Amino acid sequence: MSEQRTPEEIRADIEHTREELGETAAALAEKADVKARAHDKVEETKASVHARVDEVRAKVTGTATDAKDKVADAASSAKDGAAEATPSSVASGAQSAAHSAAETAKARPIPTTAIAAFVAGLVVGRIVWSRR
């Protein structure tokens, strides 16, 4: 035989079922909220892009520092050899720095493309915003 339940037990069971149903309905409503899910995805993508830009910026800064050091070395070696740096020694150092930056861009095309796309987006956004 089945055991008899008291009205309080039945009420408690009903209340428990209502709570579970409410939680399930809330979860379904959250999944169905496309706008909020899209916003979350946009925020997630922004964070990822900002992290990538910071990473690339650090690498570019390092490359620029290396290039600056090469130019400074070329200038100091030119000063050691002569009273002043010659235009050809400065041009040689600048050409070396440009070559170093180009090699870094060739070695890591995805970050370079990401930075270019980000800058292009900023420029287009600025143009569109200024025309409003």
N, C-alpha and C positions, 0 to 999 in steps of 0.2 A: 504494500500500500504506500501511497504518497503521504508524506507528512504534512500536517497543516501548518501554514504560516500565519503569523499574527498580522493584523493590519499595519502595524508599525514597520514590520519587516518588508511588507509589500510596498509601502510608501517609500521606504529607504531604497528599495530596488528600483522603483520608478524614478526617484530623484537621481540615482546613479546613472540610469539609462539616459535621462534628459541631459545630464552633464556631458556624457560621452557623445551624444548626438550633437550638442552645441559645439563641442570641440571639433568634431568631424565637419560640421557645416562651416565653421570658421576656417579650417584648413582648405576646404574646397573653394571657399570664397577668395582666399589668398591666392590659390593657384589660378583662379579664373580672372584675377585682376591683372589684365595684360599691361595696362599702363604702368602699374607699380613694378611689374617684373621687367618691363623695358627700361624703366628708370634705374632699377638696380643694375641691370646689365650695362647701361651707359656709365654709371658710376664705377663699376668694376673695370670697364675698359679704360676710362679716364685714369684710374689709379695705375693700371698697367702701363699706359702710354707715358704717364709722368715718371714712373720708375725707369722705363726704358730711356726716356730723354735725359734723365739725370745721369744714368749710366753712360750714355753716349757723350754727354757733355763733359763728364769727367775724363773720358778717353780722349776727346778732342782737346781738352785743356792740357792733358799730358802731352799730346802730340805737338800742340802749339808751344808748350814750354820747351820740349826737345828741339823744335825748330828754332826757337829764340836762342837757346843755348848754342846751337850750331852756328847761327849768325854771329853771336857774340864771340864764339871761339874763332870764327873766320876773321872777324874784325880785330880781335886781339892779336891774332897771328900776323895780320897785315900791319898792325901798329908796331909789332916787334920787328918786322922786316923794314918798315918805312916809317916816316914821321906820322902819316895819316893813312886811314884805310882808303884804298883805291876804289873807284866805282866798280871795277871788274871784280874785286874781291867781295864787295857787298852784294853785287849781282849774283855771284857764284853761291854765296851763302843763302840768299833768298831763293835761288833756283833749287838748291839742295833742300831747303825747308818745304818748298812747294812740292817737290818730288816725294818727300817723306809723307806729306799730307795726302797726296794722291795715292800712294801705296797703301796707306791706312784705309782710305775709302774703298779701294779695290779689294782689299782683304776682308772688309766688313761691309758689304753692300747693303744689307738689310738695315742696320742702324742708320747708315747714311741716308737711305731712302726714307726711313721713318722721320728723320729730322727734316728732310726736304719737304715731305708731305705735311708735317706739322707746321712748318714755317709758311708753306703755301696756303694752308688752311687759315692761319692767322691773318695773312695778307688779304685773302678773299673775304674773310669775316669782317675785317676792318673796313674794306671798301663797301661792302653791303651795309654795314652799320652806319657809315658816314653818309650814305645816300638816303637814309630814312628821314 
